[in-house]
Amino acid sequence: MKKTISIGILFLLPQFGFAAAPKPPIMQWVSANEYYMIMPAAQDLKVSGGGTESVKPWGLGMRAVGHETFSKTAGLQMQSIKVDSPSTGRNTFYLFEILAGMQYTSPRTPGKPLRFTASGLGEFGLSDTTLYMAPMLTAGLLYTTDETAPTPTGFTFDIYYRLADIDLDSVGGGRSGTLKSAIGFKIGYIFEGFWMVKEKSKD
């Protein structure tokens, strides 16, 4: 008799809203993202058998930014380089690059929107048939536009220094060349990170 009553109660509970509480959705964190422009800055390009030319690369990129003082960072960028010399003629070649490394962001201070950033990155790239890797250091400023945001948010200005030369199989006119180590500048904006529902994997 008791067993029958217990089974009946278990059957009736869902009918009166006493069913087990549904599991909360699984959430995943989407990091803050920086979208930036690489500003034209003079760099030396040594053309094989053709002397040294001054070029001014420019480009676009995006990068995931962590919310801790020290955090991992990674991104993608593309650079366009125009060459105009007697040995190569007029030509444009491109650098497609993956960035990965660590970034430091100074702690948030109420009433002080300016924050300091610094990072050490590996630059893994492809240009025509050339694969390359070059280390890079950056230092910059973040102007915080929302002090209540849990992640860095606002305008950025960075100076970067590529520590190594990049040897390229093709820089135009059938010539190879070497893009010398150089200083560059970039400006951008970091958009705040957020939580989102993680979709369940289908079996």
C-alpha positions in Angstrom: 0.0 0.0 0.0 2.8 2.4 1.0 4.6 1.6 -2.2 1.5 2.4 -4.3 1.1 5.8 -2.5 4.7 6.7 -3.1 4.5 6.0 -6.8 1.3 8.0 -7.0 2.9 11.0 -5.3 5.9 10.9 -7.7 3.4 10.8 -10.6 1.4 13.8 -9.4 4.3 16.1 -8.4 5.0 17.3 -12.0 1.3 18.0 -12.4 1.4 20.5 -9.6 4.7 22.3 -10.6 6.9 20.3 -8.2 9.1 18.8 -10.9 12.8 18.9 -10.5 14.3 22.3 -11.3 15.7 22.4 -14.9 19.4 22.5 -15.2 20.8 26.0 -15.9 22.2 26.5 -19.4 25.9 25.9 -19.9 27.6 29.3 -20.4 30.9 30.2 -22.1 32.9 33.4 -21.8 33.6 35.4 -25.0 36.7 37.5 -24.4 37.0 41.2 -25.2 38.1 41.8 -28.8 40.3 44.5 -30.1 39.9 45.7 -33.7 42.8 47.8 -35.0 44.5 49.5 -37.9 48.3 49.3 -38.5 49.4 52.8 -39.4 51.8 53.4 -42.3 55.4 53.7 -40.9 58.6 53.6 -42.9 60.5 50.3 -42.9 63.5 49.2 -45.0 63.1 46.4 -47.6 66.3 45.0 -48.9 65.7 43.8 -52.4 67.9 41.0 -53.7 70.3 42.6 -56.2 68.3 45.8 -56.1 69.4 47.8 -53.1 67.2 49.0 -50.2 63.8 50.5 -50.6 61.7 52.4 -48.0 58.2 50.9 -47.7 55.2 51.9 -45.5 53.1 48.8 -44.6 49.5 49.3 -43.4 47.0 46.7 -42.3 44.0 45.6 -40.3 43.7 43.1 -37.4 41.6 41.7 -34.6 42.8 40.2 -31.3 41.2 38.5 -28.3 42.0 40.3 -25.1 41.9 38.8 -21.6 40.5 40.5 -18.5 43.3 39.6 -16.0 46.3 41.7 -15.3 48.4 39.1 -17.1 46.5 37.2 -19.7 46.9 35.2 -22.9 46.2 37.0 -26.2 45.9 35.9 -29.8 44.8 37.4 -33.1 44.9 37.7 -36.8 46.2 40.5 -39.0 46.9 41.4 -42.6 49.4 43.9 -43.9 49.7 45.4 -47.4 53.1 46.6 -48.7 53.6 48.6 -51.9 57.0 48.5 -53.6 58.0 50.9 -56.4 61.6 50.5 -57.5 63.6 50.1 -60.8 64.4 46.5 -59.9 60.9 45.3 -59.0 58.6 47.9 -60.8 55.4 48.7 -59.0 54.1 45.9 -57.0 52.1 45.1 -53.9 52.5 42.0 -51.7 50.7 40.9 -48.5 51.5 39.5 -45.1 48.9 37.3 -43.4 49.8 36.7 -39.8 48.7 34.9 -36.6 49.7 36.5 -33.3 50.0 34.7 -30.0 51.5 35.6 -26.6 51.0 37.2 -23.3 49.8 40.7 -22.4 50.0 42.8 -19.3 47.3 45.5 -18.5 47.8 47.8 -15.6 45.1 47.4 -12.9 41.9 49.5 -13.2 42.0 52.7 -11.0 38.7 54.6 -10.4 38.7 58.0 -11.9 41.8 57.3 -14.0 40.8 56.1 -17.5 44.3 55.7 -18.9 45.8 52.2 -18.4 49.2 50.9 -19.6 49.6 47.8 -21.7 52.6 45.7 -22.8 52.9 42.4 -24.5 55.3 39.8 -25.9 54.0 38.1 -29.1 55.1 35.6 -31.7 54.2 36.6 -35.2 53.5 33.6 -37.4 53.0 34.6 -41.0 52.6 33.7 -44.7 53.6 35.8 -47.7 53.2 34.2 -51.1 55.1 30.9 -50.6 57.1 32.2 -47.6 56.4 31.0 -44.0 58.1 32.9 -41.3 58.1 33.6 -37.5 59.2 36.8 -35.8 59.1 37.9 -32.1 57.4 41.2 -31.4 57.2 43.5 -28.3 54.4 46.1 -27.8 53.8 49.0 -25.4 50.7 51.2 -25.4 47.9 53.0 -23.7 44.2 52.0 -23.2 41.7 54.9 -22.7 38.9 53.2 -20.8 35.4 54.3 -21.9 33.5 52.2 -19.4 35.0 51.8 -15.9 32.3 49.4 -14.8 33.0 46.9 -17.6 34.5 43.6 -16.3 36.9 43.6 -19.2 39.2 46.2 -20.7 37.1 48.5 -22.9 38.1 51.6 -24.9 40.5 53.2 -27.4 44.0 51.8 -27.8 47.3 53.2 -29.1 50.3 50.9 -29.3 53.9 51.1 -30.4 55.4 47.7 -31.5 58.8 46.6 -32.4 59.5 43.5 -34.6 62.7 42.1 -33.3 63.7 40.0 -36.4 64.1 40.5 -40.1 61.7 38.7 -42.4 63.1 36.9 -45.5 60.6 36.8 -48.3 60.7 34.7 -51.5 58.9 37.3 -53.6 58.6 41.1 -53.3 57.8 41.8 -56.9 59.6 41.6 -60.3 60.7 38.1 -59.6 63.0 39.3 -56.8 63.3 38.0 -53.2 63.9 40.4 -50.3 64.3 41.0 -46.6 61.9 43.2 -44.6 64.2 44.6 -41.8 63.2 44.7 -38.2 61.2 47.9 -37.5 59.0 50.0 -35.2 55.3 50.4 -36.1 52.1 52.0 -34.7 48.6 50.8 -34.4 45.3 52.3 -33.2 42.1 50.4 -32.3 39.2 49.9 -30.0 38.5 47.0 -27.5 34.9 45.9 -27.2 33.7 44.4 -24.0 33.5 40.6 -23.5 30.3 38.8 -22.6 28.7 35.5 -21.6 26.7 33.4 -24.1 24.9 30.1 -24.0 27.1 27.2 -25.1 25.4 24.9 -27.6 25.3 21.2 -26.6 27.3 18.9 -28.9 25.2 16.5 -31.0 26.0 12.8 -30.6 
